[in-house]
Amino acid sequence: METKFDKKDLTKKSENIADWYNDVIKLADVADYAETRGGMIIKPLGYALWESVQQVLDKQFKEDGIMNVYFPAFIPMSLFEKEKEHIKGFAPELFMIKSIGDEDLLDPYVLRPTSEAIIDKALSKWIKSYRDLPYKINQWCNIFRAEKRTYYFLRTTEFLWQEGHTSFRTAQETLDMTLKALNWYKDFYEQYFAISGYVGLKSQQEKFAGAKNTYTIEMVAPNGKSIQMCTSHDLGDNFAKVFNIQYIDENGEKQYVYQNSFGLSTRSLGCLILAHGDDFGLILPPKVAPIQIVILPIITDNDNKEIIQFSENIYKQLSSIGIKAKLDVDFKHTLGYRINEWEIKGVPLRLEVGQRELDNNVVSAVRRDNFEKSNLDIKDILNTIPELLLNIQNDLLQKSRKLKNDLTIDVSDYNEFKKAINDGKFVRAFWCEDEQCEEAIKQETKASNRCLELDRIESNESGECIYCHKKAKRRWLFAKSY
Amino acid sequence: METKFDKKDLTKKSENIADWYNDVIKLADVADYAETRGGMIIKPLGYALWESVQQVLDKQFKEDGIMNVYFPAFIPMSLFEKEKEHIKGFAPELFMIKSIGDEDLLDPYVLRPTSEAIIDKALSKWIKSYRDLPYKINQWCNIFRAEKRTYYFLRTTEFLWQEGHTSFRTAQETLDMTLKALNWYKDFYEQYFAISGYVGLKSQQEKFAGAKNTYTIEMVAPNGKSIQMCTSHDLGDNFAKVFNIQYIDENGEKQYVYQNSFGLSTRSLGCLILAHGDDFGLILPPKVAPIQIVILPIITDNDNKEIIQFSENIYKQLSSIGIKAKLDVDFKHTLGYRINEWEIKGVPLRLEVGQRELDNNVVSAVRRDNFEKSNLDIKDILNTIPELLLNIQNDLLQKSRKLKNDLTIDVSDYNEFKKAINDGKFVRAFWCEDEQCEEAIKQETKASNRCLELDRIESNESGECIYCHKKAKRRWLFAKSY
């Protein structure tokens, strides 16, 4: 799959981030369009990134005693529509199987847009005693929600995700689990994807259809717009009552369970790409890069053999300590072409090995994130290179934190609010928590309510609503949706 | 999820294998029925077994340079029907999305029953030069094929599988790949699932719709029926011509690729369960058992603490060398109940630790497969227990080999053939390779042609067709389908 890459094919990120995003995904072979409306094909580089998500989160889930399962993608409509808010929220996006062969189905199948309904139906049979609780399961699967057109990873008709579903005896345990899952996501995004987002509570209008409360992490995109990176829902006993999930407690009495669900999808890959790429292509954080280092032997004359041996030795050393290195000996193309290729694919560190390096027993290292070049003594590379990778990882996170802070502004006046939104900012402002104000702000500014940061939930400041000037006690974050 | 297990709930395997199979899956918490026709829920124990399949095969694929990808589940009908044999073969089993919201789709979507069509459409864009070849990809995904009712794992409307899709320059490379994938499956089944099947070529009538040749591994079930455990298809250039997958060779000329696809599904778990279980429940081979050893402290009086400490010490020792052990301290239930539980769940080895064991510094080990009991000196368990697990693994494979051989019979007379099929045997017989005889045999005996063993493909014996008595040169395997 030879990418015919020409730098001029890549729109500059600073000039048009949406075009840049589509270009870079195509040129770096991350994904492609499919034949269907809103469809997407995840190519090898994209899927390898998804596997890095799976490895980290799946390990975390298992350590917490969460068990993987698999439920069918088909949910009978009669089940799906039981929770009234749930069906109302999802109805416009549903795909339906209405017949099998020539036979019309009396109870058509919904292709799962989320699995609460079918899982809860099973739990109502499976959970019998307090000894069965907590009951914690997760599935990795595909999800279907109709989209008119494809926005790679961010909005696609089918996407991949994990959905965790947990049941407890008490509301408190459920809230704890909801926040624990959110914290796993926060750690994952920070430690692996090097993205710092806003961790908070969704407003009642913006929450998951059927939940008591939804918690979210919102990413500040480089253009100041917001992307929901994951969610964790406190479902209370809403679904338990609808699906009759009851257990017998120690006293022989029937009780409803309290539930939580949490999900992170392939949308996360869109966040990763948007967060770190630049005008030269992707920039992948070392901890999740399928190739962490590319080694490029630079061949000029007939003295090739020694340079290649020298490069192979470096490759072997790095591989021996678990670094995912790639030795590029594809001499059919010019060095410039090959450098471009690895840059657009976002490989975190490039090692160049030519005659000069050979003579001096060094290797030339070029960081992808800032193009900083250093000469590394060959004797020390097993120390210096892991350190360089760690520095890249940390610097990317710092850069993400800085961008988030730089693009966020506190305002106390509605004109300021409107100006800031127009300037591509995240805005923190008092809101009276009345849905009418929230809706009016959305209509007038196109900015939606993104969340209330976790550490502000208990806050009790005193201010006035940015819109209606009535009394308000908490500052919420508003931004345009990406 | 407390299984209310009572031995009398489990049908005897020898008396009614179909009922036993359904009972054991339910009682061991492997899977459950879903609300939809042909639907199935894979519960934690079942999914853990599927993960063991994924781990082994995925590693094998990656070592061979096969890259994981993800294609949409929706395939436009216009693509799916391009290959005429393909659509003809799959038409009766297809689920269709005919509308989105109120809008009828002019080109309805097929829910993938296999992905050749959508993958090949993409390959026709992606593969350009001989330098792009070989191109080898794989995906782990769900698959939809309509079934009237659920046979756990063996026939379900939705199942999970991997499908590998590879493209090469030559027919020979493609055949090599087809057989390589088949061999991975053979090794997996033998080394991990401890199942020895027949590895062979499908007849032209029984091959995959659209393939040049299909290779298979057929399991001999304990009742002499046959289950197709996986397939690897030599697609020739059939799909390449239909989807116009061409590359430019070194001479600048356009050439069609040759292709192979190969798949193994959650049906493999049905084979695993059928192959080894007995009247007491599942028997899991140690290499794939999510719990390899259960340690049961036997508490009789007040001297509990020492016994539990002794058991914990065993647990820690075994865990330290990577053995998946479980310490069962659920004293709410009787010892007999707990033993039954672990037996039905198929845990390969049970360790009992009571006062006698403590006094003598031994542990009592009971093999699940043959109930053989041994006293192991506590000092040696890090040697003796891995050896015991290995013996169980090997003995299960030997037993599977023996069953296969015992249930297979060579016949040369059609009356013998019919009697053998009625007696629940696999039958090896000369066949003239004319489809009319194959079809007549099927109609008259209910036995279908299962395969021609690999080492008989080149054979050139001389015999006469079991049915029409015309000249025949190869002996094929026939059996009833499970």
Interface residues (C-beta under 8 A of the other chain):
Chain A: M1 E2 D32 A34 E35 T36 R37 G39 M40 I41 I42 K43 P44 G46 Y47 A48 W50 E51 M67 N68 V69 Y70 F71 P72 A73 F74 I75 P76 L79 P92 F95 M96 I97 K98 S99 I100 G101 Y109 L111 I118 K121 A122 K125 W126 I127 K128 S129 R131 D132 Y135 I137 C141 N142 F144 A146 T157 E158 L160 K332
Chain B: M1 E2 D32 A34 E35 T36 R37 G39 M40 I41 I42 K43 P44 G46 Y47 A48 W50 E51 M67 N68 V69 Y70 F71 P72 A73 F74 I75 P76 L79 P92 F95 M96 I97 K98 S99 I100 G101 Y109 L111 I118 K121 A122 K125 W126 I127 K128 S129 R131 D132 Y135 I137 C141 N142 F144 A146 T157 E158 L160 K332
